[in-house]
Amino acid sequence: MKLGICLPHYGRPIEVPRMLDVARHAEVQGLDSIWVTDHVVVPNDANLIYREDMLDPLAVLPWLAGVTSRIALGTSVVILPYRSPIPVAKLLASVDVLSGGRLLVGAAIGWLEGEFEALGVPFKERVSRSEEALELFRTLWTQEHPKLETRRHRLADVTVSPMPLQKPRPPIYVGGGWHATSQTVEQLRQGVETVRRFWKEVGRSGEPAVSLRIPILIEGVHRPAVDMSFLRGRHVIGGSPAQIVEELRGFRDAGCEHIALEVSYSTYPTILETIDVIAERLRPAVAD
């Protein structure tokens, strides 16, 4: 199982040098991935860490491609209905090229209704818009001269450039797989069983790729940097390193292949210490 972190580009004053330290430290310590998070605007009454000081993930991704050289770069997640899918497909393909083929695409339909309202996107259309976006992504990333007509877009007599470096395309953790959030081991196990059943029912070959995003609070290391009520109702991985290893192994045994550990609730010094523990004590214990 692979382990990465979610970059803290939200929830605190923007300090680019410190974000750079986090990204480079994660790479130097041998973690597998860095993930960015997507919200455009957040209603004031939403008790979320993403409400303030949030850099746009589609701006952070190219920056990450330039300041790292090995570590995979993921979206956890890009919310598909918020943006026109064709420019987003081009931007993500460009990141894959600029990073040397390191892009992981986590995608979702979104859930924060007030955000949809502010963006002028009908909340009831989020599923159809997301399905359309995924169809466009797959087509634009695999066909240089695509011909495709969807409900809202028509591709004909056009050339797609650039094409992603990864072939046949960058991995997508939705529809073609699953990117869960803050679940217990048992919840994930049940979800994996359901996804695998649906996968077989539609006649797909192979197995779905399963990933998880979840906060991590290491006992004796974590120091709060934000209002911890933001975590109310969310399952977190916490306790001693030994306890965390046990839970991570449970996720691995349930079918999870990649975990994005959210470190954003801790102070910057704590984040660097957390990366050290992940690299030196957790990752070796769960690596395949």
C-alpha positions as CSV (number, residue, x, y, z in Angstrom):
1,M,0.0,0.0,0.0
2,K,1.2,3.5,-0.8
3,L,1.1,6.5,1.5
4,G,1.1,10.2,0.7
5,I,-0.1,13.5,2.3
6,C,-2.6,16.2,1.4
7,L,-0.7,19.5,0.9
8,P,-1.9,22.2,3.5
9,H,-2.9,24.8,0.9
10,Y,-6.0,25.8,2.9
11,G,-7.2,26.6,6.5
12,R,-4.3,28.9,7.6
13,P,-2.5,32.0,6.4
14,I,-0.8,31.3,3.1
15,E,3.0,30.7,3.6
16,V,4.5,29.5,0.3
17,P,8.0,28.8,1.8
18,R,6.4,26.5,4.4
19,M,4.3,24.7,1.8
20,L,7.4,24.2,-0.3
21,D,9.2,22.7,2.8
22,V,6.3,20.3,3.2
23,A,6.3,19.2,-0.4
24,R,10.0,18.8,-0.7
25,H,10.3,17.0,2.7
26,A,7.6,14.5,1.6
27,E,9.6,13.8,-1.5
28,V,13.0,13.6,0.2
29,Q,11.5,11.2,2.8
30,G,10.3,8.9,0.1
31,L,6.5,9.3,0.5
32,D,4.5,8.2,-2.5
33,S,2.3,11.2,-3.2
34,I,1.1,14.7,-2.5
35,W,-2.6,15.6,-3.0
36,V,-4.4,18.9,-3.5
37,T,-8.0,19.7,-2.5
38,D,-10.8,21.5,-4.4
39,H,-13.2,24.1,-3.3
40,V,-13.8,27.4,-5.1
41,V,-16.0,29.3,-2.6
42,V,-17.3,28.2,0.7
43,P,-20.4,29.5,2.5
44,N,-19.6,31.3,5.7
45,D,-21.9,29.1,7.8
46,A,-20.0,25.9,6.7
47,N,-17.8,24.6,9.5
48,L,-15.0,23.5,7.2
49,I,-11.2,23.9,7.2
50,Y,-11.4,24.8,3.5
51,R,-13.4,28.0,4.2
52,E,-10.4,30.4,4.4
53,D,-7.0,31.0,2.8
54,M,-7.5,28.3,0.2
55,L,-5.3,28.3,-2.9
56,D,-6.8,26.9,-6.1
57,P,-5.7,23.3,-6.6
58,L,-5.4,23.6,-10.4
59,A,-2.9,26.4,-9.8
60,V,-1.0,24.5,-7.1
61,L,-0.6,21.3,-9.2
62,P,1.6,22.9,-11.9
63,W,3.7,24.6,-9.1
64,L,4.1,21.2,-7.5
65,A,5.2,19.7,-10.8
66,G,8.0,22.3,-10.9
67,V,9.3,22.0,-7.3
68,T,9.3,18.2,-7.1
69,S,10.8,15.6,-9.3
70,R,9.7,12.1,-8.2
71,I,6.6,12.1,-6.0
72,A,3.2,11.5,-7.5
73,L,0.7,14.4,-7.7
74,G,-2.9,13.8,-7.0
75,T,-6.3,15.7,-6.8
76,S,-8.3,14.8,-3.7
77,V,-10.5,15.7,-5.4
78,V,-11.3,17.9,-8.4
79,I,-15.0,18.6,-8.2
80,L,-16.1,18.0,-11.8
81,P,-19.3,20.1,-12.1
82,Y,-17.6,23.3,-11.0
83,R,-15.6,23.9,-14.2
84,S,-15.8,23.4,-17.9
85,P,-14.4,20.0,-18.4
86,I,-12.4,20.5,-21.6
87,P,-10.1,23.2,-20.2
88,V,-9.7,21.1,-17.1
89,A,-8.7,18.1,-19.1
90,K,-6.1,20.1,-21.0
91,L,-4.7,21.6,-17.7
92,L,-4.5,18.1,-16.1
93,A,-2.8,16.7,-19.2
94,S,-0.3,19.6,-19.1
95,V,0.5,18.8,-15.5
96,D,1.1,15.1,-16.4
97,V,3.5,16.3,-19.1
98,L,5.2,18.9,-16.9
99,S,5.6,16.4,-14.0
100,G,7.0,13.6,-16.2
101,G,3.9,11.4,-15.9
102,R,3.2,11.7,-12.2
103,L,-0.5,12.8,-12.2
104,L,-3.3,10.9,-10.2
105,V,-6.8,12.2,-10.8
106,G,-9.3,11.9,-7.9
107,A,-12.6,13.3,-9.0
108,A,-16.1,13.8,-7.4
109,I,-19.5,15.2,-8.0
110,G,-19.4,17.7,-5.0
111,W,-21.7,18.0,-2.1
112,L,-21.8,21.6,-0.7
113,E,-25.0,23.0,-2.1
114,G,-24.3,26.6,-1.2
115,E,-21.1,26.4,-3.3
116,F,-23.0,25.2,-6.3
117,E,-25.5,28.1,-5.9
118,A,-22.7,30.7,-5.7
119,L,-21.1,29.2,-8.9
120,G,-24.4,29.2,-10.8
121,V,-24.2,25.4,-11.3
122,P,-27.5,23.5,-10.8
123,F,-27.0,21.2,-7.8
124,K,-29.4,18.6,-9.4
125,E,-27.1,18.4,-12.5
126,R,-24.0,17.5,-10.6
127,V,-24.2,13.8,-11.5
128,S,-24.9,14.2,-15.2
129,R,-22.2,17.0,-15.5
130,S,-19.7,14.7,-13.7
131,E,-20.4,11.7,-16.0
132,E,-20.0,14.0,-19.0
133,A,-16.7,15.4,-17.7
134,L,-15.3,11.9,-17.2
135,E,-16.3,10.8,-20.7
136,L,-14.6,13.9,-22.1
137,F,-11.4,13.3,-20.0
138,R,-11.1,9.7,-21.2
139,T,-11.6,10.8,-24.8
140,L,-9.4,13.8,-24.8
141,W,-6.6,11.9,-23.0
142,T,-6.6,9.0,-25.5
143,Q,-7.5,10.4,-28.9
144,E,-5.5,13.1,-30.6
145,H,-8.4,13.8,-33.1
146,P,-11.5,12.9,-31.1
147,K,-15.1,12.8,-32.3
148,L,-17.5,13.0,-29.5
149,E,-20.9,14.6,-28.9
150,T,-22.3,14.9,-25.3
151,R,-25.2,16.8,-23.9
152,R,-23.2,20.0,-23.5
153,H,-20.1,19.6,-25.8
154,R,-19.3,18.6,-29.3
155,L,-15.8,17.5,-30.4
156,A,-15.2,17.3,-34.2
157,D,-12.4,18.4,-36.5
158,V,-10.2,19.4,-33.5
159,T,-6.7,18.4,-32.4
160,V,-6.0,17.7,-28.7
161,S,-2.6,18.8,-27.4
162,P,-0.9,18.0,-25.2
163,M,-1.6,14.3,-24.7
164,P,-0.7,12.9,-21.2
165,L,2.6,11.0,-20.8
166,Q,0.9,8.2,-19.0
167,K,-0.6,5.6,-21.3
168,P,-3.4,4.9,-21.9
169,R,-4.2,7.8,-19.6
170,P,-3.6,9.0,-16.0
171,P,-5.5,6.9,-13.4
172,I,-8.9,8.2,-12.4
173,Y,-10.1,7.4,-8.9
174,V,-13.8,7.6,-9.5
175,G,-16.0,5.5,-11.7
176,G,-13.0,3.5,-12.8
177,G,-12.1,3.1,-9.2
178,W,-12.9,4.6,-5.8
179,H,-11.5,7.4,-3.6
180,A,-13.1,7.2,-0.2
181,T,-13.0,9.8,2.6
182,S,-12.6,9.5,6.3
183,Q,-14.0,6.0,6.6
184,T,-13.4,3.3,9.2
185,V,-11.9,0.0,8.1
186,E,-15.3,-1.7,8.2
187,Q,-17.0,1.1,6.2
188,L,-14.2,0.8,3.6
189,R,-14.5,-2.9,3.5
190,Q,-18.2,-2.8,2.9
191,G,-17.7,0.0,0.2
192,V,-15.1,-2.1,-1.6
193,E,-17.4,-5.1,-1.7
194,T,-20.2,-2.9,-3.2
195,V,-17.9,-1.3,-5.8
196,R,-16.5,-4.7,-6.8
197,R,-20.1,-6.0,-7.2
198,F,-21.1,-3.1,-9.4
199,W,-17.8,-3.5,-11.3
200,K,-18.6,-7.1,-12.2
201,E,-22.3,-6.4,-13.0
202,V,-21.3,-4.0,-15.8
203,G,-18.8,-6.5,-17.1
204,R,-15.6,-4.6,-16.5
205,S,-12.3,-6.6,-16.5
206,G,-9.7,-6.5,-13.7
207,E,-10.4,-4.9,-10.3
208,P,-11.2,-1.3,-9.3
209,A,-8.4,0.7,-7.8
210,V,-9.2,1.8,-4.2
211,S,-7.8,4.9,-2.4
212,L,-8.6,6.7,0.7
213,R,-8.2,10.3,2.1
214,I,-8.2,10.5,5.9
215,P,-6.8,12.9,8.6
216,I,-3.9,11.6,10.7
217,L,-3.2,12.8,14.3
218,I,-0.1,11.1,15.8
219,E,0.0,10.8,19.6
220,G,2.9,12.8,21.0
221,V,3.5,14.6,17.7
222,H,0.3,16.4,16.7
223,R,-0.2,20.0,17.8
224,P,-3.4,21.7,16.7
225,A,-3.0,24.6,14.2
226,V,-6.8,25.1,13.5
227,D,-10.1,24.7,15.3
228,M,-10.3,21.0,15.8
229,S,-14.1,21.1,15.7
230,F,-13.7,21.0,11.9
231,L,-13.1,17.3,12.4
232,R,-16.4,16.7,14.2
233,G,-18.1,13.6,12.8
234,R,-15.1,12.6,10.7
235,H,-13.2,9.4,11.3
236,V,-9.4,10.1,11.7
237,I,-6.4,7.8,12.0
238,G,-5.0,8.5,15.5
239,G,-3.0,7.1,18.4
240,S,0.5,5.8,18.7
241,P,2.5,4.8,15.6
242,A,1.9,1.2,16.5
243,Q,-1.9,1.7,16.7
244,I,-1.9,3.6,13.4
245,V,0.1,0.8,11.7
246,E,-2.6,-1.7,12.8
247,E,-5.4,0.5,11.4
248,L,-3.5,1.1,8.1
249,R,-3.0,-2.7,7.7
250,G,-6.7,-3.1,8.2
251,F,-7.3,-0.7,5.3
252,R,-4.7,-2.5,3.2
253,D,-6.4,-5.9,3.9
254,A,-9.8,-4.4,3.0
255,G,-8.4,-3.6,-0.5
256,C,-7.1,-0.1,-0.2
257,E,-4.0,0.5,-2.4
258,H,-3.2,4.2,-1.7
259,I,-3.9,6.5,1.3
260,A,-3.7,10.3,1.3
261,L,-3.1,11.3,4.9
262,E,-4.5,14.8,5.7
263,V,-1.9,16.6,7.9
264,S,-3.5,20.1,7.6
265,Y,-4.9,20.2,11.1
266,S,-1.4,20.4,12.6
267,T,1.2,23.1,13.0
268,Y,3.9,23.3,10.3
269,P,6.7,21.9,12.5
270,T,4.3,19.0,13.4
271,I,3.6,18.4,9.8
272,L,7.3,17.8,9.1
273,E,7.5,15.5,12.1
274,T,4.4,13.7,11.0
275,I,6.0,13.1,7.5
276,D,9.1,11.7,9.3
277,V,6.9,9.2,11.2
278,I,5.0,8.2,8.1
279,A,8.2,7.6,6.2
280,E,10.2,5.9,8.9
281,R,7.6,3.9,10.9
282,L,4.3,3.7,9.0
283,R,5.2,3.2,5.3
284,P,7.7,0.4,5.8
285,A,5.1,-1.5,7.9
286,V,2.4,-1.4,5.2
287,A,4.4,-1.5,2.0
288,D,3.6,-4.3,-0.3
